């Protein structure tokens, strides 16, 4: 699945409910899911890590949708390699 497709899928699935909660609440949920991902990385199974990565992606997509921007556009920042040095792999010190 492409990033834009995923964002559209999340908007169809949760968009109305998430917009009603609002951006601030969505950022809080994203932060909470990041915390759960951190915990899964430290002491979870691969299944736990996949689960939490999916939840982080879902909230990230929801937030992008509420901000009226696309994750595709955000990812484009890295399309040419490192946005700072322009190299791939990054050659920044
Ligand atoms: Zn770099």
PDB file of the backbone (N, CA, C, O) and the ligand in Angstrom, with CONECT records:
HET     ZN  A 101       1
ATOM      1  N   UNK A   1       0.850  -1.200   0.000  1.00  0.00           N
ATOM      2  CA  UNK A   1       0.000   0.000   0.000  1.00  0.00           C
ATOM      3  C   UNK A   1       0.888   1.255   0.000  1.00  0.00           C
ATOM      4  O   UNK A   1       1.877   1.336   0.729  1.00  0.00           O
ATOM      5  N   UNK A   2       0.511   2.215  -0.828  1.00  0.00           N
ATOM      6  CA  UNK A   2       1.261   3.476  -0.889  1.00  0.00           C
ATOM      7  C   UNK A   2       0.862   4.372   0.294  1.00  0.00           C
ATOM      8  O   UNK A   2      -0.196   4.191   0.898  1.00  0.00           O
ATOM      9  N   UNK A   3       1.715   5.323   0.605  1.00  0.00           N
ATOM     10  CA  UNK A   3       1.456   6.202   1.755  1.00  0.00           C
ATOM     11  C   UNK A   3       0.146   6.984   1.571  1.00  0.00           C
ATOM     12  O   UNK A   3      -0.648   7.099   2.504  1.00  0.00           O
ATOM     13  N   UNK A   4      -0.068   7.514   0.373  1.00  0.00           N
ATOM     14  CA  UNK A   4      -1.280   8.313   0.124  1.00  0.00           C
ATOM     15  C   UNK A   4      -2.540   7.449   0.257  1.00  0.00           C
ATOM     16  O   UNK A   4      -3.561   7.892   0.784  1.00  0.00           O
ATOM     17  N   UNK A   5      -2.446   6.220  -0.226  1.00  0.00           N
ATOM     18  CA  UNK A   5      -3.579   5.287  -0.099  1.00  0.00           C
ATOM     19  C   UNK A   5      -3.885   5.037   1.377  1.00  0.00           C
ATOM     20  O   UNK A   5      -5.042   5.030   1.797  1.00  0.00           O
ATOM     21  N   UNK A   6      -2.821   4.831   2.149  1.00  0.00           N
ATOM     22  CA  UNK A   6      -2.986   4.565   3.577  1.00  0.00           C
ATOM     23  C   UNK A   6      -3.643   5.767   4.268  1.00  0.00           C
ATOM     24  O   UNK A   6      -4.543   5.604   5.091  1.00  0.00           O
ATOM     25  N   UNK A   7      -3.182   6.968   3.926  1.00  0.00           N
ATOM     26  CA  UNK A   7      -3.761   8.166   4.528  1.00  0.00           C
ATOM     27  C   UNK A   7      -5.253   8.278   4.187  1.00  0.00           C
ATOM     28  O   UNK A   7      -6.067   8.620   5.044  1.00  0.00           O
ATOM     29  N   UNK A   8      -5.599   7.988   2.934  1.00  0.00           N
ATOM     30  CA  UNK A   8      -7.005   8.048   2.516  1.00  0.00           C
ATOM     31  C   UNK A   8      -7.832   6.977   3.230  1.00  0.00           C
ATOM     32  O   UNK A   8      -8.970   7.226   3.627  1.00  0.00           O
ATOM     33  N   UNK A   9      -7.253   5.790   3.390  1.00  0.00           N
ATOM     34  CA  UNK A   9      -7.935   4.702   4.088  1.00  0.00           C
ATOM     35  C   UNK A   9      -8.211   5.074   5.551  1.00  0.00           C
ATOM     36  O   UNK A   9      -9.304   4.834   6.064  1.00  0.00           O
ATOM     37  N   UNK A  10      -7.217   5.658   6.210  1.00  0.00           N
ATOM     38  CA  UNK A  10      -7.387   6.072   7.604  1.00  0.00           C
ATOM     39  C   UNK A  10      -8.438   7.181   7.703  1.00  0.00           C
ATOM     40  O   UNK A  10      -9.224   7.216   8.649  1.00  0.00           O
ATOM     41  N   UNK A  11      -8.443   8.087   6.717  1.00  0.00           N
ATOM     42  CA  UNK A  11      -9.432   9.176   6.726  1.00  0.00           C
ATOM     43  C   UNK A  11     -10.845   8.614   6.575  1.00  0.00           C
ATOM     44  O   UNK A  11     -11.780   9.084   7.225  1.00  0.00           O
ATOM     45  N   UNK A  12     -10.995   7.602   5.711  1.00  0.00           N
ATOM     46  CA  UNK A  12     -12.322   6.986   5.539  1.00  0.00           C
ATOM     47  C   UNK A  12     -12.740   6.238   6.794  1.00  0.00           C
ATOM     48  O   UNK A  12     -13.912   6.234   7.169  1.00  0.00           O
ATOM     49  N   UNK A  13     -11.770   5.606   7.438  1.00  0.00           N
ATOM     50  CA  UNK A  13     -12.079   4.761   8.598  1.00  0.00           C
ATOM     51  C   UNK A  13     -12.312   5.573   9.874  1.00  0.00           C
ATOM     52  O   UNK A  13     -13.266   5.323  10.610  1.00  0.00           O
ATOM     53  N   UNK A  14     -11.441   6.539  10.128  1.00  0.00           N
ATOM     54  CA  UNK A  14     -11.487   7.257  11.415  1.00  0.00           C
ATOM     55  C   UNK A  14     -11.615   8.776  11.286  1.00  0.00           C
ATOM     56  O   UNK A  14     -11.733   9.476  12.292  1.00  0.00           O
ATOM     57  N   UNK A  15     -11.592   9.290  10.041  1.00  0.00           N
ATOM     58  CA  UNK A  15     -11.503  10.736   9.830  1.00  0.00           C
ATOM     59  C   UNK A  15     -12.521  11.560  10.606  1.00  0.00           C
ATOM     60  O   UNK A  15     -12.158  12.513  11.296  1.00  0.00           O
ATOM     61  N   UNK A  16     -13.788  11.196  10.495  1.00  0.00           N
ATOM     62  CA  UNK A  16     -14.835  12.004  11.129  1.00  0.00           C
ATOM     63  C   UNK A  16     -14.648  12.030  12.645  1.00  0.00           C
ATOM     64  O   UNK A  16     -14.741  13.085  13.273  1.00  0.00           O
ATOM     65  N   UNK A  17     -14.385  10.864  13.223  1.00  0.00           N
ATOM     66  CA  UNK A  17     -14.226  10.779  14.674  1.00  0.00           C
ATOM     67  C   UNK A  17     -12.988  11.541  15.149  1.00  0.00           C
ATOM     68  O   UNK A  17     -13.023  12.244  16.159  1.00  0.00           O
ATOM     69  N   UNK A  18     -11.879  11.383  14.388  1.00  0.00           N
ATOM     70  CA  UNK A  18     -10.646  12.060  14.787  1.00  0.00           C
ATOM     71  C   UNK A  18     -10.768  13.581  14.651  1.00  0.00           C
ATOM     72  O   UNK A  18     -10.253  14.325  15.486  1.00  0.00           O
ATOM     73  N   UNK A  19     -11.452  14.040  13.593  1.00  0.00           N
ATOM     74  CA  UNK A  19     -11.635  15.491  13.421  1.00  0.00           C
ATOM     75  C   UNK A  19     -12.469  16.056  14.557  1.00  0.00           C
ATOM     76  O   UNK A  19     -12.238  17.178  15.007  1.00  0.00           O
ATOM     77  N   UNK A  20     -13.446  15.274  15.025  1.00  0.00           N
ATOM     78  CA  UNK A  20     -14.274  15.726  16.150  1.00  0.00           C
ATOM     79  C   UNK A  20     -13.432  15.836  17.423  1.00  0.00           C
ATOM     80  O   UNK A  20     -13.664  16.718  18.251  1.00  0.00           O
ATOM     81  N   UNK A  21     -12.454  14.938  17.576  1.00  0.00           N
ATOM     82  CA  UNK A  21     -11.558  15.005  18.742  1.00  0.00           C
ATOM     83  C   UNK A  21     -10.643  16.215  18.640  1.00  0.00           C
ATOM     84  O   UNK A  21     -10.350  16.879  19.634  1.00  0.00           O
ATOM     85  N   UNK A  22     -10.195  16.489  17.411  1.00  0.00           N
ATOM     86  CA  UNK A  22      -9.344  17.655  17.183  1.00  0.00           C
ATOM     87  C   UNK A  22      -7.863  17.333  17.119  1.00  0.00           C
ATOM     88  O   UNK A  22      -7.412  16.259  17.517  1.00  0.00           O
ATOM     89  N   UNK A  23      -7.122  18.309  16.600  1.00  0.00           N
ATOM     90  CA  UNK A  23      -5.681  18.140  16.366  1.00  0.00           C
ATOM     91  C   UNK A  23      -4.891  17.926  17.650  1.00  0.00           C
ATOM     92  O   UNK A  23      -3.999  17.079  17.711  1.00  0.00           O
ATOM     93  N   UNK A  24      -5.228  18.704  18.675  1.00  0.00           N
ATOM     94  CA  UNK A  24      -4.466  18.606  19.927  1.00  0.00           C
ATOM     95  C   UNK A  24      -4.612  17.204  20.528  1.00  0.00           C
ATOM     96  O   UNK A  24      -3.639  16.608  20.990  1.00  0.00           O
ATOM     97  N   UNK A  25      -5.842  16.694  20.514  1.00  0.00           N
ATOM     98  CA  UNK A  25      -6.070  15.338  21.039  1.00  0.00           C
ATOM     99  C   UNK A  25      -5.356  14.313  20.168  1.00  0.00           C
ATOM    100  O   UNK A  25      -4.838  13.318  20.676  1.00  0.00           O
ATOM    101  N   UNK A  26      -5.326  14.548  18.869  1.00  0.00           N
ATOM    102  CA  UNK A  26      -4.660  13.594  17.974  1.00  0.00           C
ATOM    103  C   UNK A  26      -3.156  13.568  18.212  1.00  0.00           C
ATOM    104  O   UNK A  26      -2.537  12.505  18.169  1.00  0.00           O
ATOM    105  N   UNK A  27      -2.565  14.733  18.461  1.00  0.00           N
ATOM    106  CA  UNK A  27      -1.132  14.774  18.784  1.00  0.00           C
ATOM    107  C   UNK A  27      -0.878  14.010  20.084  1.00  0.00           C
ATOM    108  O   UNK A  27       0.111  13.288  20.206  1.00  0.00           O
ATOM    109  N   UNK A  28      -1.779  14.178  21.050  1.00  0.00           N
ATOM    110  CA  UNK A  28      -1.628  13.466  22.329  1.00  0.00           C
ATOM    111  C   UNK A  28      -1.706  11.950  22.114  1.00  0.00           C
ATOM    112  O   UNK A  28      -0.934  11.199  22.709  1.00  0.00           O
ATOM    113  N   UNK A  29      -2.636  11.501  21.265  1.00  0.00           N
ATOM    114  CA  UNK A  29      -2.743  10.072  20.981  1.00  0.00           C
ATOM    115  C   UNK A  29      -1.491   9.571  20.266  1.00  0.00           C
ATOM    116  O   UNK A  29      -0.986   8.486  20.555  1.00  0.00           O
ATOM    117  N   UNK A  30      -1.000  10.378  19.328  1.00  0.00           N
ATOM    118  CA  UNK A  30       0.217   9.996  18.605  1.00  0.00           C
ATOM    119  C   UNK A  30       1.383   9.844  19.587  1.00  0.00           C
ATOM    120  O   UNK A  30       2.153   8.887  19.506  1.00  0.00           O
ATOM    121  N   UNK A  31       1.500  10.791  20.505  1.00  0.00           N
ATOM    122  CA  UNK A  31       2.583  10.733  21.495  1.00  0.00           C
ATOM    123  C   UNK A  31       2.431   9.492  22.371  1.00  0.00           C
ATOM    124  O   UNK A  31       3.417   8.837  22.707  1.00  0.00           O
ATOM    125  N   UNK A  32       1.189   9.175  22.736  1.00  0.00           N
ATOM    126  CA  UNK A  32       0.958   7.991  23.561  1.00  0.00           C
ATOM    127  C   UNK A  32       1.357   6.715  22.806  1.00  0.00           C
ATOM    128  O   UNK A  32       1.969   5.807  23.368  1.00  0.00           O
ATOM    129  N   UNK A  33       0.991   6.675  21.519  1.00  0.00           N
ATOM    130  CA  UNK A  33       1.352   5.506  20.713  1.00  0.00           C
ATOM    131  C   UNK A  33       2.868   5.408  20.523  1.00  0.00           C
ATOM    132  O   UNK A  33       3.417   4.306  20.477  1.00  0.00           O
ATOM    133  N   UNK A  34       3.537   6.538  20.414  1.00  0.00           N
ATOM    134  CA  UNK A  34       5.007   6.527  20.321  1.00  0.00           C
ATOM    135  C   UNK A  34       5.610   5.938  21.591  1.00  0.00           C
ATOM    136  O   UNK A  34       6.594   5.199  21.539  1.00  0.00           O
ATOM    137  N   UNK A  35       5.010   6.273  22.727  1.00  0.00           N
ATOM    138  CA  UNK A  35       5.464   5.707  23.995  1.00  0.00           C
ATOM    139  C   UNK A  35       5.296   4.194  24.007  1.00  0.00           C
ATOM    140  O   UNK A  35       6.167   3.462  24.477  1.00  0.00           O
ATOM    141  N   UNK A  36       4.157   3.737  23.480  1.00  0.00           N
ATOM    142  CA  UNK A  36       3.917   2.287  23.423  1.00  0.00           C
ATOM    143  C   UNK A  36       4.892   1.616  22.454  1.00  0.00           C
ATOM    144  O   UNK A  36       5.326   0.488  22.687  1.00  0.00           O
ATOM    145  N   UNK A  37       5.235   2.316  21.361  1.00  0.00           N
ATOM    146  CA  UNK A  37       6.222   1.775  20.422  1.00  0.00           C
ATOM    147  C   UNK A  37       7.590   1.674  21.100  1.00  0.00           C
ATOM    148  O   UNK A  37       8.306   0.685  20.938  1.00  0.00           O
ATOM    149  N   UNK A  38       7.936   2.702  21.852  1.00  0.00           N
ATOM    150  CA  UNK A  38       9.224   2.687  22.552  1.00  0.00           C
ATOM    151  C   UNK A  38       9.305   1.484  23.490  1.00  0.00           C
ATOM    152  O   UNK A  38      10.337   0.820  23.589  1.00  0.00           O
ATOM    153  N   UNK A  39       8.198   1.224  24.171  1.00  0.00           N
ATOM    154  CA  UNK A  39       8.153   0.099  25.098  1.00  0.00           C
ATOM    155  C   UNK A  39       8.260  -1.242  24.338  1.00  0.00           C
ATOM    156  O   UNK A  39       8.942  -2.168  24.776  1.00  0.00           O
ATOM    157  N   UNK A  40       7.565  -1.316  23.190  1.00  0.00           N
ATOM    158  CA  UNK A  40       7.616  -2.545  22.383  1.00  0.00           C
ATOM    159  C   UNK A  40       9.022  -2.786  21.835  1.00  0.00           C
ATOM    160  O   UNK A  40       9.457  -3.931  21.715  1.00  0.00           O
ATOM    161  N   UNK A  41       9.722  -1.719  21.508  1.00  0.00           N
ATOM    162  CA  UNK A  41      11.097  -1.855  21.003  1.00  0.00           C
ATOM    163  C   UNK A  41      11.997  -2.375  22.123  1.00  0.00           C
ATOM    164  O   UNK A  41      12.866  -3.216  21.893  1.00  0.00           O
ATOM    165  N   UNK A  42      11.781  -1.868  23.334  1.00  0.00           N
ATOM    166  CA  UNK A  42      12.619  -2.277  24.467  1.00  0.00           C
ATOM    167  C   UNK A  42      12.354  -3.711  24.892  1.00  0.00           C
ATOM    168  O   UNK A  42      13.290  -4.479  25.114  1.00  0.00           O
ATOM    169  N   UNK A  43      11.070  -4.079  25.008  1.00  0.00           N
ATOM    170  CA  UNK A  43      10.806  -5.392  25.599  1.00  0.00           C
ATOM    171  C   UNK A  43       9.636  -6.148  24.972  1.00  0.00           C
ATOM    172  O   UNK A  43       9.083  -7.061  25.583  1.00  0.00           O
ATOM    173  N   UNK A  44       9.262  -5.765  23.752  1.00  0.00           N
ATOM    174  CA  UNK A  44       8.142  -6.456  23.112  1.00  0.00           C
ATOM    175  C   UNK A  44       8.607  -7.461  22.072  1.00  0.00           C
ATOM    176  O   UNK A  44       9.787  -7.538  21.731  1.00  0.00           O
ATOM    177  N   UNK A  45       7.642  -8.229  21.580  1.00  0.00           N
ATOM    178  CA  UNK A  45       7.925  -9.192  20.508  1.00  0.00           C
ATOM    179  C   UNK A  45       7.866  -8.452  19.167  1.00  0.00           C
ATOM    180  O   UNK A  45       7.465  -7.289  19.114  1.00  0.00           O
ATOM    181  N   UNK A  46       8.261  -9.119  18.100  1.00  0.00           N
ATOM    182  CA  UNK A  46       8.148  -8.531  16.760  1.00  0.00           C
ATOM    183  C   UNK A  46       6.686  -8.190  16.466  1.00  0.00           C
ATOM    184  O   UNK A  46       6.404  -7.159  15.856  1.00  0.00           O
ATOM    185  N   UNK A  47       5.760  -9.042  16.893  1.00  0.00           N
ATOM    186  CA  UNK A  47       4.327  -8.763  16.700  1.00  0.00           C
ATOM    187  C   UNK A  47       3.909  -7.487  17.423  1.00  0.00           C
ATOM    188  O   UNK A  47       3.171  -6.666  16.878  1.00  0.00           O
ATOM    189  N   UNK A  48       4.391  -7.329  18.660  1.00  0.00           N
ATOM    190  CA  UNK A  48       4.082  -6.106  19.419  1.00  0.00           C
ATOM    191  C   UNK A  48       4.625  -4.880  18.681  1.00  0.00           C
ATOM    192  O   UNK A  48       3.955  -3.852  18.587  1.00  0.00           O
ATOM    193  N   UNK A  49       5.844  -5.005  18.162  1.00  0.00           N
ATOM    194  CA  UNK A  49       6.475  -3.869  17.476  1.00  0.00           C
ATOM    195  C   UNK A  49       5.696  -3.516  16.211  1.00  0.00           C
ATOM    196  O   UNK A  49       5.477  -2.338  15.928  1.00  0.00           O
ATOM    197  N   UNK A  50       5.275  -4.531  15.447  1.00  0.00           N
ATOM    198  CA  UNK A  50       4.473  -4.277  14.244  1.00  0.00           C
ATOM    199  C   UNK A  50       3.154  -3.597  14.598  1.00  0.00           C
ATOM    200  O   UNK A  50       2.726  -2.654  13.933  1.00  0.00           O
ATOM    201  N   UNK A  51       2.528  -4.091  15.645  1.00  0.00           N
ATOM    202  CA  UNK A  51       1.259  -3.528  16.125  1.00  0.00           C
ATOM    203  C   UNK A  51       1.439  -2.034  16.441  1.00  0.00           C
ATOM    204  O   UNK A  51       0.650  -1.200  15.996  1.00  0.00           O
ATOM    205  N   UNK A  52       2.468  -1.713  17.200  1.00  0.00           N
ATOM    206  CA  UNK A  52       2.672  -0.314  17.620  1.00  0.00           C
ATOM    207  C   UNK A  52       3.125   0.574  16.461  1.00  0.00           C
ATOM    208  O   UNK A  52       2.737   1.739  16.388  1.00  0.00           O
ATOM    209  N   UNK A  53       3.941   0.032  15.559  1.00  0.00           N
ATOM    210  CA  UNK A  53       4.311   0.801  14.364  1.00  0.00           C
ATOM    211  C   UNK A  53       3.055   1.158  13.562  1.00  0.00           C
ATOM    212  O   UNK A  53       2.926   2.275  13.061  1.00  0.00           O
ATOM    213  N   UNK A  54       2.138   0.200  13.448  1.00  0.00           N
ATOM    214  CA  UNK A  54       0.887   0.453  12.724  1.00  0.00           C
ATOM    215  C   UNK A  54       0.065   1.540  13.394  1.00  0.00           C
ATOM    216  O   UNK A  54      -0.493   2.407  12.721  1.00  0.00           O
ATOM    217  N   UNK A  55      -0.010   1.496  14.723  1.00  0.00           N
ATOM    218  CA  UNK A  55      -0.785   2.505  15.452  1.00  0.00           C
ATOM    219  C   UNK A  55      -0.167   3.891  15.284  1.00  0.00           C
ATOM    220  O   UNK A  55      -0.885   4.876  15.112  1.00  0.00           O
ATOM    221  N   UNK A  56       1.165   3.969  15.333  1.00  0.00           N
ATOM    222  CA  UNK A  56       1.835   5.269  15.142  1.00  0.00           C
ATOM    223  C   UNK A  56       1.544   5.792  13.738  1.00  0.00           C
ATOM    224  O   UNK A  56       1.243   6.972  13.559  1.00  0.00           O
ATOM    225  N   UNK A  57       1.636   4.909  12.742  1.00  0.00           N
ATOM    226  CA  UNK A  57       1.355   5.322  11.361  1.00  0.00           C
ATOM    227  C   UNK A  57      -0.085   5.821  11.226  1.00  0.00           C
ATOM    228  O   UNK A  57      -0.347   6.818  10.553  1.00  0.00           O
ATOM    229  N   UNK A  58      -1.012   5.113  11.875  1.00  0.00           N
ATOM    230  CA  UNK A  58      -2.426   5.484  11.783  1.00  0.00           C
ATOM    231  C   UNK A  58      -2.654   6.888  12.347  1.00  0.00           C
ATOM    232  O   UNK A  58      -3.350   7.699  11.736  1.00  0.00           O
ATOM    233  N   UNK A  59      -2.067   7.172  13.511  1.00  0.00           N
ATOM    234  CA  UNK A  59      -2.255   8.503  14.112  1.00  0.00           C
ATOM    235  C   UNK A  59      -1.522   9.580  13.338  1.00  0.00           C
ATOM    236  O   UNK A  59      -1.993  10.714  13.249  1.00  0.00           O
ATOM    237  N   UNK A  60      -0.382   9.238  12.781  1.00  0.00           N
ATOM    238  CA  UNK A  60       0.360  10.183  11.956  1.00  0.00           C
ATOM    239  C   UNK A  60      -0.467  10.547  10.715  1.00  0.00           C
ATOM    240  O   UNK A  60      -0.540  11.713  10.326  1.00  0.00           O
ATOM    241  N   UNK A  61      -1.085   9.537  10.104  1.00  0.00           N
ATOM    242  CA  UNK A  61      -1.922   9.775   8.922  1.00  0.00           C
ATOM    243  C   UNK A  61      -3.139  10.619   9.287  1.00  0.00           C
ATOM    244  O   UNK A  61      -3.532  11.513   8.537  1.00  0.00           O
ATOM    245  N   UNK A  62      -3.729  10.329  10.438  1.00  0.00           N
ATOM    246  CA  UNK A  62      -4.897  11.092  10.876  1.00  0.00           C
ATOM    247  C   UNK A  62      -4.528  12.559  11.102  1.00  0.00           C
ATOM    248  O   UNK A  62      -5.258  13.469  10.709  1.00  0.00           O
ATOM    249  N   UNK A  63      -3.388  12.762  11.737  1.00  0.00           N
ATOM    250  CA  UNK A  63      -2.954  14.134  12.011  1.00  0.00           C
ATOM    251  C   UNK A  63      -2.673  14.887  10.710  1.00  0.00           C
ATOM    252  O   UNK A  63      -3.083  16.038  10.558  1.00  0.00           O
ATOM    253  N   UNK A  64      -1.983  14.246   9.783  1.00  0.00           N
ATOM    254  CA  UNK A  64      -1.696  14.883   8.482  1.00  0.00           C
ATOM    255  C   UNK A  64      -3.007  15.264   7.805  1.00  0.00           C
ATOM    256  O   UNK A  64      -3.132  16.353   7.246  1.00  0.00           O
ATOM    257  N   UNK A  65      -3.979  14.364   7.860  1.00  0.00           N
ATOM    258  CA  UNK A  65      -5.271  14.630   7.243  1.00  0.00           C
ATOM    259  C   UNK A  65      -5.951  15.843   7.876  1.00  0.00           C
ATOM    260  O   UNK A  65      -6.497  16.696   7.177  1.00  0.00           O
ATOM    261  N   UNK A  66      -5.911  15.910   9.202  1.00  0.00           N
ATOM    262  CA  UNK A  66      -6.530  17.048   9.890  1.00  0.00           C
ATOM    263  C   UNK A  66      -5.800  18.355   9.608  1.00  0.00           C
ATOM    264  O   UNK A  66      -6.403  19.427   9.647  1.00  0.00           O
ATOM    265  N   UNK A  67      -4.501  18.267   9.323  1.00  0.00           N
ATOM    266  CA  UNK A  67      -3.730  19.474   8.998  1.00  0.00           C
ATOM    267  C   UNK A  67      -3.897  19.849   7.524  1.00  0.00           C
ATOM    268  O   UNK A  67      -3.445  20.908   7.088  1.00  0.00           O
ATOM    269  N   UNK A  68      -4.551  18.967   6.764  1.00  0.00           N
ATOM    270  CA  UNK A  68      -4.777  19.239   5.347  1.00  0.00           C
ATOM    271  C   UNK A  68      -3.528  19.067   4.493  1.00  0.00           C
ATOM    272  O   UNK A  68      -3.399  19.679   3.433  1.00  0.00           O
ATOM    273  N   UNK A  69      -2.613  18.230   4.966  1.00  0.00           N
ATOM    274  CA  UNK A  69      -1.389  17.962   4.202  1.00  0.00           C
ATOM    275  C   UNK A  69      -1.291  16.462   3.935  1.00  0.00           C
ATOM    276  O   UNK A  69      -1.989  15.661   4.555  1.00  0.00           O
ATOM    277  N   UNK A  70      -0.414  16.099   3.004  1.00  0.00           N
ATOM    278  CA  UNK A  70      -0.280  14.678   2.692  1.00  0.00           C
ATOM    279  C   UNK A  70       1.049  14.149   3.205  1.00  0.00           C
ATOM    280  O   UNK A  70       2.075  14.827   3.159  1.00  0.00           O
ATOM    281  N   UNK A  71       0.996  12.900   3.702  1.00  0.00           N
ATOM    282  CA  UNK A  71       2.224  12.243   4.155  1.00  0.00           C
ATOM    283  C   UNK A  71       3.174  12.038   2.981  1.00  0.00           C
ATOM    284  O   UNK A  71       4.394  12.039   3.148  1.00  0.00           O
ATOM    285  N   UNK A  72       2.597  11.861   1.782  1.00  0.00           N
ATOM    286  CA  UNK A  72       3.402  11.751   0.564  1.00  0.00           C
ATOM    287  C   UNK A  72       4.301  12.978   0.408  1.00  0.00           C
ATOM    288  O   UNK A  72       5.499  12.882   0.141  1.00  0.00           O
ATOM    289  N   UNK A  73       3.665  14.128   0.586  1.00  0.00           N
ATOM    290  CA  UNK A  73       4.387  15.397   0.459  1.00  0.00           C
ATOM    291  C   UNK A  73       5.463  15.505   1.541  1.00  0.00           C
ATOM    292  O   UNK A  73       6.570  15.977   1.283  1.00  0.00           O
ATOM    293  N   UNK A  74       5.124  15.064   2.748  1.00  0.00           N
ATOM    294  CA  UNK A  74       6.090  15.114   3.851  1.00  0.00           C
ATOM    295  C   UNK A  74       7.266  14.179   3.574  1.00  0.00           C
ATOM    296  O   UNK A  74       8.418  14.521   3.841  1.00  0.00           O
ATOM    297  N   UNK A  75       6.962  12.991   3.036  1.00  0.00           N
ATOM    298  CA  UNK A  75       8.019  12.019   2.736  1.00  0.00           C
ATOM    299  C   UNK A  75       8.921  12.517   1.606  1.00  0.00           C
ATOM    300  O   UNK A  75      10.093  12.149   1.525  1.00  0.00           O
ATOM    301  N   UNK A  76       8.358  13.361   0.734  1.00  0.00           N
ATOM    302  CA  UNK A  76       9.121  13.874  -0.415  1.00  0.00           C
ATOM    303  C   UNK A  76      10.364  14.638   0.037  1.00  0.00           C
ATOM    304  O   UNK A  76      11.337  14.748  -0.709  1.00  0.00           O
ATOM    305  N   UNK A  77      10.327  15.159   1.250  1.00  0.00           N
ATOM    306  CA  UNK A  77      11.481  15.861   1.815  1.00  0.00           C
ATOM    307  C   UNK A  77      12.732  14.977   1.781  1.00  0.00           C
ATOM    308  O   UNK A  77      13.852  15.478   1.681  1.00  0.00           O
ATOM    309  N   UNK A  78      12.532  13.663   1.864  1.00  0.00           N
ATOM    310  CA  UNK A  78      13.660  12.726   1.907  1.00  0.00           C
ATOM    311  C   UNK A  78      13.867  11.976   0.592  1.00  0.00           C
ATOM    312  O   UNK A  78      14.711  11.084   0.503  1.00  0.00           O
ATOM    313  N   UNK A  79      13.090  12.348  -0.425  1.00  0.00           N
ATOM    314  CA  UNK A  79      13.129  11.604  -1.697  1.00  0.00           C
ATOM    315  C   UNK A  79      14.494  11.675  -2.375  1.00  0.00           C
ATOM    316  O   UNK A  79      14.900  10.744  -3.070  1.00  0.00           O
ATOM    317  N   UNK A  80      15.189  12.772  -2.170  1.00  0.00           N
ATOM    318  CA  UNK A  80      16.489  12.913  -2.817  1.00  0.00           C
ATOM    319  C   UNK A  80      17.645  12.562  -1.907  1.00  0.00           C
ATOM    320  O   UNK A  80      18.775  12.988  -2.144  1.00  0.00           O
ATOM    321  N   UNK A  81      17.373  11.785  -0.860  1.00  0.00           N
ATOM    322  CA  UNK A  81      18.411  11.457   0.114  1.00  0.00           C
ATOM    323  C   UNK A  81      18.314  12.401   1.292  1.00  0.00           C
ATOM    324  O   UNK A  81      17.249  12.952   1.571  1.00  0.00           O
ATOM    325  N   UNK A  82      19.419  12.587   1.979  1.00  0.00           N
ATOM    326  CA  UNK A  82      19.436  13.456   3.163  1.00  0.00           C
ATOM    327  C   UNK A  82      19.094  14.893   2.751  1.00  0.00           C
ATOM    328  O   UNK A  82      19.751  15.457   1.876  1.00  0.00           O
ATOM    329  N   UNK A  83      18.050  15.498   3.389  1.00  0.00           N
ATOM    330  CA  UNK A  83      17.680  16.858   3.013  1.00  0.00           C
ATOM    331  C   UNK A  83      18.770  17.893   3.335  1.00  0.00           C
ATOM    332  O   UNK A  83      18.778  18.980   2.758  1.00  0.00           O
ATOM    333  N   UNK A  84      19.676  17.562   4.242  1.00  0.00           N
ATOM    334  CA  UNK A  84      20.748  18.511   4.594  1.00  0.00           C
ATOM    335  C   UNK A  84      21.912  18.449   3.606  1.00  0.00           C
ATOM    336  O   UNK A  84      22.315  19.470   3.047  1.00  0.00           O
ATOM    337  N   UNK A  85      22.448  17.251   3.397  1.00  0.00           N
ATOM    338  CA  UNK A  85      23.637  17.155   2.546  1.00  0.00           C
ATOM    339  C   UNK A  85      23.306  16.686   1.133  1.00  0.00           C
ATOM    340  O   UNK A  85      24.151  16.749   0.240  1.00  0.00           O
ATOM    341  N   UNK A  86      22.075  16.216   0.930  1.00  0.00           N
ATOM    342  CA  UNK A  86      21.658  15.763  -0.399  1.00  0.00           C
ATOM    343  C   UNK A  86      22.284  14.443  -0.811  1.00  0.00           C
ATOM    344  O   UNK A  86      22.193  14.053  -1.975  1.00  0.00           O
ATOM    345  N   UNK A  87      22.922  13.745   0.129  1.00  0.00           N
ATOM    346  CA  UNK A  87      23.594  12.484  -0.218  1.00  0.00           C
ATOM    347  C   UNK A  87      22.823  11.282   0.303  1.00  0.00           C
ATOM    348  O   UNK A  87      22.004  11.370   1.218  1.00  0.00           O
ATOM    349  N   UNK A  88      23.134  10.138  -0.338  1.00  0.00           N
ATOM    350  CA  UNK A  88      22.502   8.875   0.018  1.00  0.00           C
ATOM    351  C   UNK A  88      23.562   7.772  -0.070  1.00  0.00           C
ATOM    352  O   UNK A  88      23.914   7.407  -1.191  1.00  0.00           O
ATOM    353  N   UNK A  89      24.085   7.228   0.993  1.00  0.00           N
ATOM    354  CA  UNK A  89      23.711   7.528   2.370  1.00  0.00           C
ATOM    355  C   UNK A  89      24.190   8.918   2.809  1.00  0.00           C
ATOM    356  O   UNK A  89      25.090   9.518   2.221  1.00  0.00           O
ATOM    357  N   UNK A  90      23.548   9.384   3.855  1.00  0.00           N
ATOM    358  CA  UNK A  90      23.850  10.690   4.424  1.00  0.00           C
ATOM    359  C   UNK A  90      25.343  10.789   4.763  1.00  0.00           C
ATOM    360  O   UNK A  90      25.943   9.865   5.311  1.00  0.00           O
ATOM    361  N   UNK A  91      25.906  11.929   4.419  1.00  0.00           N
ATOM    362  CA  UNK A  91      27.324  12.143   4.730  1.00  0.00           C
ATOM    363  C   UNK A  91      27.510  13.208   5.793  1.00  0.00           C
ATOM    364  O   UNK A  91      28.628  13.678   6.005  1.00  0.00           O
ATOM    365  N   UNK A  92      26.435  13.597   6.467  1.00  0.00           N
ATOM    366  CA  UNK A  92      26.542  14.629   7.517  1.00  0.00           C
ATOM    367  C   UNK A  92      27.415  14.104   8.654  1.00  0.00           C
ATOM    368  O   UNK A  92      27.402  12.911   8.958  1.00  0.00           O
ATOM    369  N   UNK A  93      28.159  14.990   9.269  1.00  0.00           N
ATOM    370  CA  UNK A  93      28.997  14.568  10.396  1.00  0.00           C
ATOM    371  C   UNK A  93      28.158  14.137  11.598  1.00  0.00           C
ATOM    372  O   UNK A  93      28.710  13.752  12.629  1.00  0.00           O
TER     373      UNK A  93
HETATM  374 ZN    ZN A 101      23.222  14.353   5.513  1.00  0.00          ZN
END
